[in-house]
């Protein structure tokens, strides 16, 4: 599974590393000189009572809103169960930095944050 990242602590959507590499290239192409982007690792939430609906672009609660209530419901196995649009949710993890060469470096907290 591809590792995902948030672009800042206020972001609700996470993306793979290539998305941010492309974003960095695009910003530099527009005349801005940026060597790195601060990111936050995305950690998959498992066993939760909620999910992300990729069709509607909104979170939902497991067992509510899908099936009979949603006309876009398409079970993964073609019969019943989890919908093809039901995706995992992610929470924010450690702060990292994406460098212009495509490498990711974990940020180390400064001494004040460690206290």
Residue pairs with C-beta under 8 A, 6 or more apart in sequence:
1 44
2 16
2 17
3 16
3 17
3 41
3 42
4 14
4 15
4 16
4 41
4 42
4 90
5 14
5 15
5 16
5 17
5 20
5 39
5 40
5 41
5 42
5 96
5 98
6 13
6 14
6 39
6 40
6 41
6 42
6 90
6 92
7 15
7 20
7 23
7 37
7 39
7 40
8 38
8 39
8 40
9 40
9 92
11 40
14 42
14 90
17 98
17 102
17 104
20 37
20 39
20 98
21 98
21 102
23 37
24 34
24 36
24 37
24 98
24 100
27 34
28 34
28 100
34 100
35 99
35 100
36 97
36 98
36 99
36 100
37 97
37 98
38 95
38 96
38 97
38 107
39 95
39 96
39 97
39 98
39 104
40 92
40 93
40 94
40 95
40 96
41 92
41 93
41 94
41 95
41 96
42 90
42 91
42 92
42 93
43 90
43 91
43 92
43 93
44 88
44 89
44 90
45 88
45 89
45 90
45 91
46 88
48 62
48 89
49 61
49 62
50 59
50 60
50 61
50 62
50 89
51 59
51 60
51 61
51 62
51 86
51 87
51 88
51 89
52 58
52 59
52 60
52 86
52 87
52 88
52 89
53 59
53 60
53 65
53 83
53 85
53 86
53 87
54 85
54 86
54 87
55 72
55 85
56 72
56 85
59 89
60 66
60 86
66 73
66 83
66 86
67 73
70 83
72 83
72 85
73 83
73 85
74 83
74 84
74 85
75 81
75 82
75 83
75 84
76 82
76 83
76 84
94 106
94 107
95 106
95 107
96 104
96 105
96 106
96 107
97 104
97 105
97 107
98 104
99 105
